[in-house]
Amino acid sequence: MDTSDVRVRVADPADAPELLRVIHAAFSARPAVDPPAEALADEVADIERALTDGYGIVVERDGAIIAGLLVDIADDTATLRRVSVLPEASGQGVARALVESALTVAADLGARRAALFAREEFPQLVAWWKDHGFDVVAPAPYGFHMGRDLPVVVDVPTADDMQRLGRRLAGLLRKGDVIVASGDLGAGKTTLTQGIGAGLDVEGPVISPTFVLSRVHPARGDGPALVHVDAYRLGGSLELADIDLDASLADSVTLIEWGHGLAEWLADDRLEIDIVRGADSDQRTVYLTGFGPRWAGALDALRETR
């Protein structure tokens, strides 16, 4: 979905009245449940207190808040509450942008896990959270506790450090792994891939396959081949399907640059990497997010003290 016309930011306590309006509108639009949602009893002071003790994320369009949530962090776990999107803004990718931003901030603050409560009366919401990496971890009164690992955040000062990160990451990879890499032009996706290729000891050179769309790098030894895909010029997931990656998926490590929103269907168990430029010309921050049982705890070796 196109969310280019929205702004996502950390909430301020002064946002409490407008955020409360969004919360009440979103929860009131849901079918009635028994007992009623606690969010419907919230007052401005409750939201102010939550934004002071923890933090919140809001999404704005034309200067007005259209979505928001609250986050509490304790014992390395960020708990999401009051996840709310105005009914007229639903189905536009706003919820995804909201949650992804909240998880990124939580990871930046040092949290390792995210948690939330989902009502059993809303199986479609439970399914939505599962699609976004959350698993049911325990039953609870009237619903389920759900959770997921947060992105591992790695600061990368130079291009050489980016290649070193790729080589470290290669030591965690195995046949069948799918990696979806995102970042602006020149962010370092191909540099990271070169490090992965070196770590896997595949035939090179590893360069961006922009015009050929995909390139296979066979392994020199017993490890997996590297299938390197550039989805920058693709118009959608159907065009990616035409490349016929399924034929090599099980026996290779498959990395898709520019794959966000296009390649997630390839594997429920996948690694998503987002590279963000820093203020310095070479500085990058890399967010590594594992989805599915394959990646549960697998990235802990890459964690740094920030």
Disulfide bonds with the S-S distance in Angstrom:
none
